[in-house]
Amino acid sequence: MSDKIGKHIAIYGKGGIGKSTTTSNISAALAEAGYRVIQVGCDPKSDSTNTLRGNHYLPTVLDSMRSASRVHLEDISAAGFGGVLCIESGGPVPGVGCAGRGINAAVTLLQELHLFEEFKPDFVLYDVLGDVVCGGFAVPIRDGITDRAYVVSSSDFMAIYAANNLFKAINKYAPTGGAKLGGIIANGLSAGYSNSIINDFAEKTGTTVAGHIPRSLVVSQSELYGKTVIEAKPKSEHADLYRKLAKYVAGNEELVVPNPLGAADLREWARLWGDKVYSLNAGEISAFEAI
């Protein structure tokens, strides 16, 4: 995409890691701060923008393209909290086609509708599934649609494994015009050592941690209301954490090409942290037994 209007940001993460929750709260915080924001859900589940629009039904781009000869912007978008323009790319008919390729079709349609020229966004956030960075799901970071990406990860190994795979894709495409990495968003942290694991992984791969979001019932409660934390619990500590994260994402220009760990190095790194975690837990048990 040439002559992009606003900052176009891809946010990746493995399924279930809280990627859509994080993206929507960043969008809500940016809108609250007075920015014009578009959020494009690029997950075939089409649930990225649910909490921004109160769980109201929104036709996906691909469903609309299949059912109508001509699609208008109002057919596939809805204004959510703070005026965030919500769009869901959708996926193929179950069992047919590649979900990732739908992202390309959706973004192409948005360009043909002159969405970015007419809406004039300050930020466009693309919420992208990151379990497998196949050709389709790599489109936002490969084809110039975005110039920066963030990855949401917990301290669990499979989340870090998925993040490391994304780093490999960025490392491959960044030298030829693809997106660079803005950092890791550490989400859903609970154990005391979780921050240390994420921080160490960031250091080992030559990147930074954009923010730490601990696990909280406030997030679950807000989603049950069909709202972001920014809307449902605006005075909560978590709302302030999302505001701080949004401010970082908005202003960060220290983009890097990460150095992903090789398969053997990642396994060894994980094993060493497994030993540390075991020692920490053993120490806690011993302290408890001594009481």
matplotlib code that plots the C-alpha trace (Angstrom):
import matplotlib.pyplot as plt

x = [0.0, 1.6, 1.0, -0.6, -2.8, -2.1, -0.1, -1.0, -0.2, -0.5, -1.0, -0.4, -0.6, -1.6, -5.2, -6.6, -3.8, -6.0, -4.9, -8.4, -9.0, -5.6, -6.2, -9.7, -8.6, -5.7, -8.2, -10.6, -7.8, -6.6, -10.2, -10.7, -7.5, -9.1, -7.6, -9.5, -9.1, -10.0, -9.8, -9.8, -10.3, -8.3, -9.3, -11.8, -13.7, -14.7, -14.9, -12.1, -14.3, -17.1, -16.3, -16.0, -19.5, -21.4, -21.4, -23.8, -23.8, -21.6, -21.5, -18.0, -16.2, -16.0, -19.6, -20.7, -18.6, -20.1, -23.7, -23.7, -22.3, -21.4, -20.4, -20.6, -18.6, -21.7, -22.5, -19.3, -18.5, -19.9, -18.9, -17.9, -16.9, -15.4, -16.1, -13.7, -14.6, -15.0, -14.5, -14.2, -12.6, -14.2, -13.1, -13.9, -16.9, -16.0, -13.9, -13.1, -10.2, -7.5, -8.6, -5.4, -6.0, -9.3, -7.2, -5.8, -9.2, -10.6, -7.8, -8.1, -11.8, -11.2, -8.7, -11.1, -13.7, -11.2, -11.8, -8.5, -8.7, -12.3, -12.0, -8.5, -7.5, -4.7, -4.3, -5.4, -5.0, -5.1, -5.9, -4.2, -4.1, -0.6, -0.5, 0.8, 2.3, 1.3, 1.3, -2.2, -1.8, 1.6, 0.0, -0.2, 3.5, 4.7, 3.0, 3.4, -0.1, 1.5, 5.0, 5.0, 3.8, 3.4, 3.0, 0.9, 2.4, 2.1, 5.0, 3.7, 6.0, 3.5, 2.7, 6.5, 6.9, 4.3, 5.9, 9.3, 7.7, 6.4, 9.8, 11.1, 8.5, 9.4, 13.1, 12.4, 10.2, 11.5, 14.6, 12.4, 9.9, 7.9, 6.9, 9.3, 8.7, 7.5, 7.7, 6.1, 2.9, 3.1, -0.5, -2.3, 0.7, 0.1, 3.1, 5.8, 8.4, 6.2, 7.6, 11.2, 10.5, 9.1, 11.7, 14.5, 12.9, 12.8, 16.4, 17.5, 15.7, 16.8, 13.4, 11.6, 8.5, 5.9, 3.8, 2.9, -0.8, -1.5, -4.4, -7.5, -11.2, -11.8, -11.1, -13.4, -16.2, -15.9, -16.1, -19.2, -20.7, -19.7, -17.4, -13.7, -12.2, -11.8, -15.5, -16.8, -14.2, -12.6, -11.3, -9.7, -6.0, -6.3, -7.8, -4.8, -2.5, -4.2, -4.0, -0.2, 0.2, -1.8, 0.4, 3.5, 2.2, 1.1, 4.5, 7.0, 9.3, 12.0, 11.2, 13.6, 14.2, 14.1, 16.6, 14.5, 15.9, 16.7, 14.7, 17.4, 18.2, 14.6, 14.2, 17.4, 16.3, 12.9, 14.5, 16.7, 13.7, 11.9, 14.7, 14.5, 10.7, 11.0, 13.6, 11.4, 8.4, 10.4, 11.6, 8.0, 6.9, 9.8, 9.0, 5.3, 6.3, 8.5, 5.6]
y = [0.0, 3.3, 6.7, 5.2, 7.6, 7.1, 4.4, 0.9, -1.6, -5.4, -7.1, -10.9, -13.6, -17.2, -18.1, -17.6, -15.4, -12.3, -10.7, -9.3, -8.1, -6.3, -4.8, -3.6, -2.0, -0.2, 1.0, 2.2, 4.0, 5.7, 6.8, 8.1, 10.2, 11.8, 9.8, 8.5, 4.7, 1.8, -1.8, -4.6, -8.1, -10.5, -13.7, -16.0, -16.2, -12.6, -11.6, -9.1, -6.0, -7.5, -5.6, -2.3, -2.6, -4.3, -7.8, -6.5, -8.4, -7.1, -8.7, -9.7, -8.4, -11.8, -12.8, -9.5, -10.1, -13.5, -12.4, -9.1, -7.9, -4.6, -3.9, -0.5, 0.6, 0.9, -2.8, -4.0, -1.5, -0.2, 2.6, 1.3, 2.8, 6.3, 6.2, 3.3, 2.1, -1.7, -4.1, -7.9, -9.5, -12.9, -16.2, -18.7, -21.1, -23.8, -26.5, -24.5, -22.1, -20.5, -18.2, -16.2, -15.3, -13.6, -10.8, -9.8, -9.8, -7.7, -5.1, -4.8, -4.1, -1.5, 0.2, 0.2, 1.8, 4.6, 3.9, 5.4, 8.5, 9.2, 8.3, 9.7, 7.5, 8.3, 4.6, 1.4, -1.7, -5.2, -8.0, -11.1, -14.7, -15.7, -19.5, -20.1, -17.3, -18.8, -16.8, -15.5, -14.4, -12.9, -10.5, -7.5, -7.7, -8.8, -6.7, -3.2, -3.0, -2.3, -1.0, -2.2, -5.2, -6.2, -9.7, -10.5, -13.3, -14.8, -16.5, -19.9, -21.8, -22.2, -18.5, -17.7, -20.4, -18.7, -15.3, -16.7, -17.9, -14.5, -13.0, -15.4, -14.0, -10.4, -11.2, -12.6, -9.8, -6.6, -6.3, -6.1, -3.6, -5.6, -4.6, -4.3, -5.2, -2.6, -5.0, -7.7, -7.1, -9.4, -10.4, -12.5, -12.7, -14.2, -15.9, -13.8, -15.0, -14.4, -10.9, -12.2, -14.9, -12.5, -9.9, -12.5, -13.7, -10.1, -9.6, -12.8, -11.9, -8.3, -6.6, -4.9, -5.4, -2.7, -3.4, -5.9, -6.7, -9.0, -11.4, -9.7, -10.4, -6.9, -8.0, -11.0, -8.9, -6.2, -8.8, -10.3, -6.9, -6.8, -3.9, -3.0, -2.3, 1.3, 1.6, -0.7, 0.1, 3.4, 4.2, 0.8, 0.1, -2.1, 0.7, 2.8, 0.0, -0.1, 3.6, 3.5, 0.7, 2.7, 5.7, 3.6, 2.1, 5.5, 7.1, 4.3, 4.7, 2.3, -0.5, -3.4, -6.6, -9.3, -12.1, -15.2, -18.2, -21.3, -24.4, -26.0, -22.7, -22.1, -25.5, -25.0, -21.6, -23.0, -25.9, -23.6, -21.5, -24.7, -25.5, -21.9, -22.1, -25.5, -24.1, -21.1, -23.3, -25.7, -22.8, -21.6, -25.1, -25.3, -21.9, -22.9, -26.2, -24.4, -22.3]
z = [0.0, -1.1, 0.5, 3.6, 5.6, 9.3, 11.0, 9.9, 12.6, 12.6, 15.9, 15.9, 18.5, 18.8, 19.2, 22.7, 23.9, 24.2, 20.9, 20.1, 23.6, 23.6, 20.1, 20.9, 24.1, 22.3, 19.7, 22.4, 24.3, 21.1, 20.3, 23.8, 23.3, 20.3, 17.4, 14.4, 14.5, 12.2, 13.4, 10.9, 12.2, 10.1, 12.0, 10.2, 13.5, 12.9, 16.5, 16.7, 17.2, 19.3, 22.4, 20.5, 19.1, 22.0, 20.3, 17.7, 14.4, 11.6, 8.1, 7.1, 4.0, 2.4, 3.2, 1.7, -1.4, -1.9, -1.5, -3.5, -6.8, -5.3, -1.7, -0.1, 3.0, 5.1, 4.3, 6.0, 8.7, 12.0, 14.3, 17.7, 21.0, 20.5, 16.8, 16.1, 12.6, 12.9, 10.0, 9.9, 6.9, 7.6, 6.1, 3.4, 3.3, 5.9, 4.3, 1.2, 0.6, 2.7, 5.5, 5.2, 1.6, 2.6, 4.2, 0.9, -0.7, 2.1, 2.1, -1.7, -1.4, 1.3, -1.0, -3.9, -1.6, -0.8, 2.9, 4.0, 1.9, 3.1, 6.7, 7.1, 10.1, 12.5, 13.2, 11.4, 13.5, 11.9, 14.3, 12.8, 13.8, 14.6, 15.2, 11.7, 9.7, 6.3, 3.1, 3.7, 7.3, 6.4, 4.0, 6.4, 7.2, 3.8, 1.2, 2.6, 4.1, 7.5, 8.3, 11.9, 13.9, 17.5, 18.9, 21.9, 24.0, 27.5, 29.2, 28.1, 25.8, 22.9, 22.9, 22.8, 20.1, 18.0, 18.6, 17.5, 14.3, 13.6, 14.2, 11.5, 9.1, 9.9, 9.6, 6.1, 4.8, 6.5, 4.3, 1.2, 2.4, 4.9, 8.4, 11.3, 14.9, 17.4, 20.3, 22.4, 24.3, 27.4, 28.2, 30.8, 33.1, 36.5, 38.1, 39.6, 37.1, 34.0, 33.4, 33.7, 31.0, 28.6, 29.2, 28.7, 25.5, 24.2, 25.1, 23.4, 20.2, 20.1, 20.7, 23.6, 25.7, 24.8, 27.9, 30.6, 31.1, 34.1, 34.3, 35.8, 36.3, 35.2, 31.6, 31.8, 33.4, 30.7, 27.9, 29.5, 29.2, 25.6, 26.2, 26.3, 29.7, 28.6, 28.2, 31.0, 33.7, 32.7, 36.2, 36.8, 37.0, 33.8, 31.9, 32.7, 31.6, 28.2, 27.9, 28.7, 26.1, 23.5, 24.1, 23.6, 20.3, 19.1, 19.7, 19.2, 16.2, 17.4, 15.0, 14.7, 12.7, 15.4, 15.6, 16.1, 18.0, 16.1, 17.0, 19.1, 20.8, 21.6, 23.2, 25.2, 26.4, 27.4, 29.3, 31.3, 32.2, 33.2, 35.6, 37.1, 37.5, 39.2, 41.6, 42.4, 43.0, 45.1, 47.2, 47.7, 48.8, 51.3, 52.7, 53.1, 54.8, 57.3, 58.6]

ax = plt.figure().add_subplot(projection="3d")
ax.plot(x, y, z, "-o")
ax.set_aspect("equal")
plt.show()
